[in-house]
């Protein structure tokens, strides 16, 4: 059988670096797709085999093209003209299928599904409200758009239009958007979240604001005089470092005087994991002093306005978010206790990195010792007794 002449095979001699010669074989396909295609093999046999593979592939592609109707071939040629250089027709078709044949859901429908799932999973009302608040503007703009038609540039444009007042707010918005679109991926509405590659803004490190021992004592003494009902919350926030939202849900039943432990169970914990916080001696005394009044509960007495009035009377001008918790962390670490214990008491799931990055070296051991020796007066004040009655 006569050997097919395409592609052609020819030998050549090459001079190696050491001055010797080597013979190899070229498989020359001529001009293909506007480029000269030549492949090289070490032996004539391997060159023959490679040439046959190229012929088989050529025949297969030719047969596929021949099986297409004239209209299909014309369609393919027109589609290739529309595509940018280097983009394959098969890739364009795959993209189309990913965004047009997956079951369609609008952004508003996905939003409703997210909230329904949050309620089924037992998220706190405050967490569900946060989802509603942070997603409301996005749903208002894109509510009727299919989720498969939302792309990264849509996400980024929406973020730019919001004019967030801080990088932290923008990061929170990105986080909840990604939560919503990840649900779409899990349920098969999308192959990939358009938020997954959205770049988050850099968050500058904020200086931790905490109270000095003198300010803590002034605040508690003023509370003893004028508002003893707030003391359990203040004392636990300062001397146990409980998160504000956890503190709102805490009840006397979570406190064991016998074991000197405060239990933050999974229904209270921010991360839905139970932890036990040790009551230091001064906290034990503060709570024992005021637990005798059955009316002392936790509730919502420590509102911003309520606490603002009290600290103004105490002459405290320094304040900031989570300042009670920051004060505890700063003093606990400075007192020389095991850093891992401090992280555990705080419920830091990321361990020591956050602790060292925020609280290390902010105050002295002497100041910390003074802090842990702030205790209630020996007797309940007249104002407290009157309030209890």
Protein Blocks (a to p, Z undefined) as FASTA:
>chain_A
ZZdfbdcddddddddfkopacddddddebjaehiacddddfbfklmmmmmmmmmmmmmmm
mmmmmmpcfklmmmmmmmmmmpcghiafklmmmmmmmmmmgccddfklmmmmmmmmmmmn
opafklmmmmmmmmmmmmmmmmmpcfklccfklmmmmmmmnopabfklmmmmmmmmmmmm
mmmmmnopafbdfklmpccddddddddddddfklmmmmmmmmmmmommlmmmmmmmmmno
pafklmmmpcfklpcfklopacddfklpmnlpacdddddfklmmmmmmmmmpmklcfklm
lgfklmmmmmmmnopabdcehklmmmmmmmmmmnopafklmmmmnopanljmlmmmmmgo
kacfklmmmmmmcccdfbdcfklmmmmZZ
